[in-house]
């Protein structure tokens, strides 16, 4: 079987959307940030034939789209969306070719040729998988990369019975998606990830957490349809793939279901003004006490329009929040629920929703055109580990954690609260694949970066 990408569904009150809406209200994935791209494994014969595979490709795909190690641009294409320099060494197991597809038929051909010749396929949309497994192998094997970066079309529609929707190709980035949606209508947004260069395909495949998840759920909750190439090389949509496969590709991880080329998603309402907070607190300012209490406050804050995450680095904690509204509306709630933070109006930065997506992605820079640059982000040696905290961590343990942060090369940790809308979704029955959504306390992402 091949493998790839996933998404999910958006509730709607229109007659035509009832079936999908019921599934959406039952289903919502809370996957880790690291599940961003996937590798597409085929049932293979005993012997892989790379020459036969490439010859098969050239029969239906223009030769300039097939990049082999002998091509002058092989290295530049291989590293074009790589975010982790750990996997750009001579020891990295590299593909026999990269198919830079520009059409669905090219993906179909790659799948069929892969099966016929025993060549495994890995699929890359944005290159954000932390272990680089969308473009390299952890063991010696014959494999090829299907690169979706050139499949990046985004089409906004406001004439749907189900409300405003978008068809977005898997090779587009979430930054590009945000920009296109907002420029079409600034009253609309989409709940997805914080890093603008995330590839849509891989991000949706893991569920798609983001700063609006407590209000609107995850990206997977808003997928209405999808176009997918299955193991037989057939191009399917929701109607032809069937509800079981459509269920599986919406948040189940991109490991065995097919190559999703594009997604139809429903949009959400955003106010004309949102508020960003970014409040640093040192140990001397009570960082340990604030983080300890935040564990109970963050997932339970009301209204659900606010999401407050924490970034731990060195000897301080940075509390970063997005509120879908004005500062004066939320400041009393923060003062009441988390007085230790001592948030004031001077900590507020009011802006448009699109500017807030840039502000989060670029650490304070609100230049929205930067959202269109798919080449920004990590380009260094790093290691990331993600996990879920199921019970609150004691104050004494946080003190030890901060001691660890005093060491050189300790990196940083991100804490993201769940709760809100995503905590109301059942984990059984017809819900999308994400059984941990109601049992997690908050996810933890640990980043270590530096020289090799």
N, C-alpha and C positions, 0 to 999 in steps of 0.2 A: 504493500500500500504506500502511496506517497503521503506526504505530510504537509501540513501548513495551517496557518492563521485562523483566527476566529473573531467573533464579535458578539453582539446580542441585540436586544429589542427595546423599542420605545412604546410606553403606554399611549393610548389615544382613545378618545370618546366617540369617534366616528364609527358608523356602522361597518364601513369597509375595513376598519382596523381592529375590530373586536377580538378576533382570534389572536392576532399578534400581541395586542395589549394585554390579554390575559396571561400569555406566556411571560411577558415582560414584568408584570407585577409579581410573578412567582419566581422570577429568575434574575440573578445579578451576581457577577463574578468579582471577587476581591483578590485578584492574582497579584503576585509580586511584580515590582518594577523590572526585575531582571528578565521576565518572560516577554521579550520584545520581538525577537525574530525566531525562525524555526528552521529545522533541517528536514528535508523531504526524503524519507527513506522508501525505496521501492523494494518489492520482492525481487531478488536478483538471481540470475543463473549462477552456476558455480564459477564461471570465469568472466570477468569484466573485460570488454574489448573497447579501449578508448578510441582506436582508429575507426572502428566501425561506428561508434557513437557519433564522432565528429562528422564522418561521411554522411551518416543519416541526417544530421542536423542541416548540412549544407544543401540538401535536396529541397528544403522548404523554407530555410531561413537565410536572408542575405549574409554573405560571408563577413561583411564588415561588423556584423552584430555578434560574431562568434570570436571571442578573444582567447587565444591560446598562449601558453608560456613563450612561444616563439614570436608573438606579436610585440611590436615596439611599445604598445600601450598596456601590456598585460599588468605590470606592477601598478601603474597609476589607476587602472580600473579596479584592481583588487583592493587597493587601500583607499579608494575614493570615499567610502562611507565608513571606514574602520575608525572606531573611537578608542581602541586600546592598542598601544604600541607593543604590548607583550606578544602579540601575535603577528608581528611584522618582521620576524627574524628568519634567518636561513633554516632554522630548525622547524619552522611551521610547515605542516602538511598542507600543500596548496592544491587547488583544483586542476584538473586536466584542461578545463576551459571555463570561461564565464560567458553565459548567454545573456547579452544585454537586450532583453526582449522589448519590443515596442508595440506588440499586438498580441491579443489572446491566442491567435493561431501559433505563435512562436512558443508559447508555454505548452500548448497541446503537443506540438512536435517534440519538445524536450522531454516531456513525460513519456511519450510513446517510444522515442529513441532510447531513453534510459532503460525502459523495461526490456526492450529487444536486445540491448547490449550489456545489461547487467551493471549499469553505471548509476550510482546513487546520486540523488539531487539534493542540494541544499539551497534554500530560498532566502534571499536578502531583500529587505525593503528599505530600512533606514540604517542598519549596521549597529544598532544599540544593544544587541545581546552581549552581556558582560563578558562571556567566555569566547566570543568570536565564532560561535559554531554555525553562523549563517554563511561563512565564507572560508572556514578552515576545518580540519578534522583533528580530533584528539588522538587518532591512531592512523597508521598507514593504511590507505585504501584508495581506490579509484573512485573519484566523485567529481561532479561538476556543480557550478553555481548558476542558478537562475536569478539574475539581478533584475528586480522590478523597478529600479529607480527611474526609468524612463516612462513607466506607467504611473502618471501623477496627475491625471485630469481630475478636476473638481467642477461639478455642475450643480448649481443651486436652483431649486424650484420652489415656488410659492403657490402653485396651483393644484397641489395635491389635496385629495379629500382628507388625508390624514394630517394635514398641516404642512408647514415648511419642511422640506427635506433636501438632502444632498446625496448625490452619487460621488463617492471619492475613491480613487484608485489606491491600491495598497502601497504604491511607491511614493505617494505624497507624504509630506511630513505634517504633524499636527499643527505646527506653526503656520504652514501654508493653508491648512484647513481653517484655522481660526481667522486668519487674515481675510480669506475669501468670503467666509460667512459674514463677518462683520461689515465688510465693504459692500456686500449685497444688501444688508439690512442690519444696522447697529443694535436693533432690539433683539437679535438672535445670537445665540452662542452654542457651544457644544462642550459637554463635560468629558474631558480627556486629560492627558498627561501634562506635566509641568515643564518638561524639556522640549523646546520647540522643534528639535531635529529628530524626534522620535518618528520612525516610519509608521504610517497608519496600519499597515498590514500586521506587523509584528506586535504593535501595541494593542490592537484590538484582540489579537489572538490570546493574550493573557488576561483580558478583562478590561484593562484601561482605567487605573485609578488616577485621580487628579484632585485639584483644589475645590471642585464643585460637587464632589461625590456625596457629601453629606446632604446636599439639597436635591440633586438630580440622579444620584447613583453613578454607575460607571459607564464607560463608553459602550460596553456590551449591552446595556439596557436599551439602547436606542437604535440598534440595527434592525431594519425592517426587511431587507433583502440582501442577497449577495450573489456574486458571480464567481463560480469555482470550477477549476479543472480537476476532474477526479483521476483515479488510478488508471482508467482506460483512455485518458486523454479527451474525455467528453466535457464540453462546456455546459455547465448547469446553473440554473438560478434556483430560488427557493422552491418554486413550484415543481421543478423537475428533479431536484435533489431529494425532496421529501423532508418531512418535519424532523425525523430522527437525525439526519445529517445536519440539518440547519440548527438543531439543538446543540449538536456536538461542536460545531465551529464557533459558537458564540461563548467564548471564554474557557474552552477546554484545553487551550494550549495548542500550538501548531506542531503536532507531532505525527499525526497519522491520517488526517482527514481529507487532504487535497490541497491545492494551491488556490487560495482566494485572491482573485484579481481586483475586485472592487466591492464596495459596500454601499448600501443605501441606508442612510441614517436620518432619524428625525431630530430636528433642532429644538432648543429650549429657549425660553424667554430670559433675557438679562436686562437689568435696569439701565437707564442712561448714565448713572453714576455708581461706581463701586468704591470700596475703601480698602486700601492695603495698609497693614501694619508690619513693621520689621523692627522689633524691639530687642536689643542685646542686653543681657544681664550677666555680670561677672559673679564669681563665687562670693566676693565681698558684698555684692548686691542681692545675695540670697538665691543664686541660681539653683542650688540643690533643692531648697524648699519649694521653689516655684515649679521645677520639673516634676518633683514628687507629687504635688497637688494637681498639676496639669493632667496627669494620667487619668484622674477621675473627672476633671472638668472638660478636657478636650473632646472626648467621645459623647458627652451628654449636653454640650452647649445648645441652648435654644435661643433664637430660632435656628433652623437647620441651614440658614443662608450664610452661616459663618463656619469657616474651617481654619483651625489654628494648628500649624505644625511646629516642630521644634528642631533646630539644627544645633548639635553639640560639637564644638571644636575648641581645642585649647582649654582655657579655663573660663569659658563662657557658654551660655545657651542663648540662641537667637530664636525668638518667638515670632513666626511669620504667619500672618493671617490674611485671609480674603473674606470680605463681607459684601454680599450683594445688596448694597444700599449705602446710605450716608453715615458718616462717622457719628453724628449725634444720636442716631438710632441705636447703635450697638455699644457705644462706650459705657453707658450705665450698666449693661449686662456684664461686660468684662470686669468692671469695677466691683460688681457684686459677687460674681462667681470666682474671680481670681484677683482679689485685691492686692496680693503679694507682688503682682506684676507691676502695679503702680502705673498703668497705662493712662496717658493724658491725650488731649486733643492734638498736641504737638506731634504725637506719634502717628497721627492719621495722615494718609496721603490719598486724596480722592482723585479718581481718574475714570476713564472709560473701561469697560470690560476688556477690550482688545489691548489697551495699554497695560492692564493688570497682567495679562498673559505674557507680555514682553517683560514686565517688571519682575515677575516670578522666574521666568526663564533666564533672564540676564542679570539677576541680582541688583535690581534697582533701575536699570536702563529701560525707559518706556518708549524707545524708538520702535514703532510697530513694523516698519519695513524690514527690520532685522529678522523678523519672524519668517521671512521668505528665504533666508540664507540657510541652506541645508548643511553647510560645511562648518558651522560653529559648534562648540561643545568640547567634550574631552578629546584630546589628541596627545595623550601621554601614557606612561605606564601606570596602570592602576589595577586594583582588585576590589571587587564589590561583593558583599555577602548580605543577603536579605533574609529576614525571618519574622515570625509573628510573636508578639508578647501576649500571653494568654492571661497573665495575672499581673497586677501592679507590682513594680519593683520597689523595694523598701528604700527609705532614705539612706540607710547605711550603705547599701549596695551602690546607690548613685554616687556617694562620696568616693567609693573605691573606683568607680568608673571615671570620675573626673581626675583622680590621681593618675590613672592610666593615660588620660589625655595630656598629661604634662610631659610625656615622653616624646622624643623626636620621632617623626614618621607615624604618629598615631592616627592620622587621617581625621575623618569626621563621621558623625552619625546623624541620620535623619529619622525623626519619629513622626508618623502620620496617624492622626486619630481616625477611627472608623465611627460607627454609630450614625445617627441621623437616619436618612432614608434607607441606606444600605443595611441598617440593622433591623429593618422591618420586614425584610423579604424572607420567606420560608427557604429552607435549605434542602427540602425533599420534594418529591413529586415531579412536576414538569419544569422546575426551575433550571436555569442554565448551570453548567458545571462549575460549582464553586462552593463546596460544602463547608469551608472554613469561615464563611462570611459572618455567621452569628456567634462564633466561638472565639474570635480573635479579640485582643484588647487593643493593640495597635501594631502595625508593622514597623520593623527596624531595618534600616539600610545602612550598612557600614562601608565607607569608602576609604581606601588607602591609595594614595597617589605619590608618585615620585620618580626618581631615576631607576632604571633597571639595575 
